[in-house]
Amino acid sequence: MQSPFDYFVVFAEMRTGSNFLESNLNAFPGLSCLGEAFNPHFIGYPNREECLGVSEEARNRDPMVLIEAMKQAPGLAGFRFFHDHDPRVLESILSDPRCAKIILTRNPVESYVSWKIAQATGQWKLTNVHKRKEAKARFDAREFKAHLEELQDFQVMLLRALQTTGQTAFHVAYEDLQDVEVMNGIARWLGQPDRLDNLEKNLKRQNPEPISEKVENFDEMRAALADLDRFNLNRTPNFEPRRGAVVPSYVACAKAPLMYLPIRSGPEAEVRSWMAALDGVDGAALLTGFNQQSLRRWMRGNPGHRSFTVLRHPVARAHHAFVTRILMTGKGSFANIRKTLRRVHKLPIPAEAPDAAWGPSEHRAAFLAFLEFVKANLSGQSAVRQDAAWASQAGILHGMGSFALPDFVLREEELSAYLPAIAQQVGRADAPEPAEAPAEGPVTLAEIYDEKIEAAAQDAYQRDYMVFGFGAWRD
């Protein structure tokens, strides 16, 4: 595949995720991002003396020498450029259609707070979550206003340059950086044939908490920004990759025009059994394995159809994922992830399935450690994949919406009332009672549940508690 470009530039700012983006771009064999090549204080990276054979002194004399070296470099080379980098190259690269422009942006309040924390801790990158340094930022209204004006002026300048030269940039938001498909889209746009299976995981999110917990004078900051509500200061951060609709997992009744959109680690077996009983068939007769084309065909062939999904309380759902995917070693468990959690995250579980010596105290300690892992994992601070078995239900439901949202979002404790009501809507007044999910594990959740477990679950699943209004779990 022939690239339409000679080199590329990533327009970004400090604390926007540009290091993470660069690291993933460099994972493509045909791409090389050379750091902050035109930073006035160093060339490429701190303590480097040259870039592509061009010394810092030579670059300072004539920055276009380095541009020419990039054009001649093997593959497709590029660099990161911030608003305060050498302005002498801007006109040339902005007017050059053979220079690919990638524009990375982040909420300016978030980048400002992250910058202040990095200044306080001296930690600008994080590769090991256990070595993370903590500090709170102090918001300075005058400093932030100047910071914001500089960023906005630079973005306006970029936009006008692209408009007046008839060019198109590849825009990527900070929240998109966890999506491998977006990263592959950048490579495709750059004319690169290779694709990534996974994102580079050495760099970790440094400050995944809500802004309200990261700023020591948060009330003062909120007051100063009262007329700038577009910053959405109180939102719960979401560092999960954007998910699509997992259509092959959808389940339809064999006879009734009813479809179930499962959320992993929910009461899937119980709902499927109820659907089979509703139709009076064996569970194997339920329809599944859809793709988008066959699902559209089912929808068109079943006018008046209804669809639903089922939420489970985050504590119970996390416990299900812990027991079935991690603690036990049978069918459905994640053997490789299990080994990694034991080795890297020090999850206190045995090498094999628990034996008779495994009791409530061991189970509780391991489950608490698992919840701590889930928090780090969903915050982008773990190299382990963010699996749907413990991903947030809000994120999974959002992904469903990329194809079609369910008509009903039910809660597990309400199934006995609402499943028959949904069945009535598709002409079935004889719906059976759904069965309750059995208690799981060598030790049940009811045996270990306490305020500490509830607090850990709320910490790991802030979005789910906020979006769906979950209270404390009760068995």
BELRA-V341215 format. One line per field, one symbol per residue. phi: phi as a letter, one per 20 degrees, with the letter a starting at -180 (. if undefined). psi: psi as a letter, one per 40 degrees, with the letter a starting at -180 (. if undefined). burial: # if it has 16 or more other C-alpha atoms within 10 Angstrom, else .. A space follows every 50 residues. Layout:
# BELRA-V341215
phi->???
psi->???
burial->???
This chain:
# BELRA-V341215
phi->.effceabcdebbfmdnfffffgffffegedbedmefdffdadnbgmedb blnefffffffbffffgffffeffmcdabecdfdegffefgfffeefedf ddddcbggffffffffffffemddccdcffdfedadedfdgfffffgfff ffffffffffffffdmdceeecegfefedfffffffffffneefceebef dfedfecfffggeddfdfffffffdgecffflfefegcdfffdefegfef cdffcffccddfdgmeefffffffffffemcfgfefebmfdfffffffff ecfnfccbccecggfffffgfffeddfedefnfdfffgffffeeelfecf fdggdfffcgfffffffffffffggfffemdcfffefffcfffffffffg ffdafffcdedgfdffeeffffgffdndedffffeefffdofcefffcfb ffffffffffcgfffffdmfdffcf
psi->hhheidiihhhaiifeeddddddddeehdeihhfagdfheeihciieiei hfehiddddddgdedddddddeiiahiaihhideihededddddeheehh hhhhiihddddddddddddddeheihehdeehiiiiihhhdddddddddd dddddddddddddeefihihhhideeeehddddddddddefhdiiidiih edhihdgeiiddeehdfdddddddfdefeeefdeihiheiihiihgdeei hiiddighhhgihieafdddddddddddefiideeihafiiddddddddd egieiiiiihiihddddddddddddddieaheigddddddddddefhgii daiiaeehaddddddddddddddddddeefeieiigiedeiidddddddd eechiidhhiideeddddddddddefegefhihiiihiiiidhiddeeha ddddddddddfddddddefiaiih.
burial->..#.########################.##########..####....# #..###..##..##.##.###....########.##......##..#.## ######.###########......###.#......####....#...... #...#..#..##......#..#.########.##.##.####..#..### #.######.###.##..#..##.##.......#..########.###..# ##################..#########...#..#.#.#....#..##. ....#########################...#.#..##.#...#.###. ...#.....#..##.###################.#..############ ....##.#.###..#...##.##.......#..#......#####..##. ..##.##########.......#..
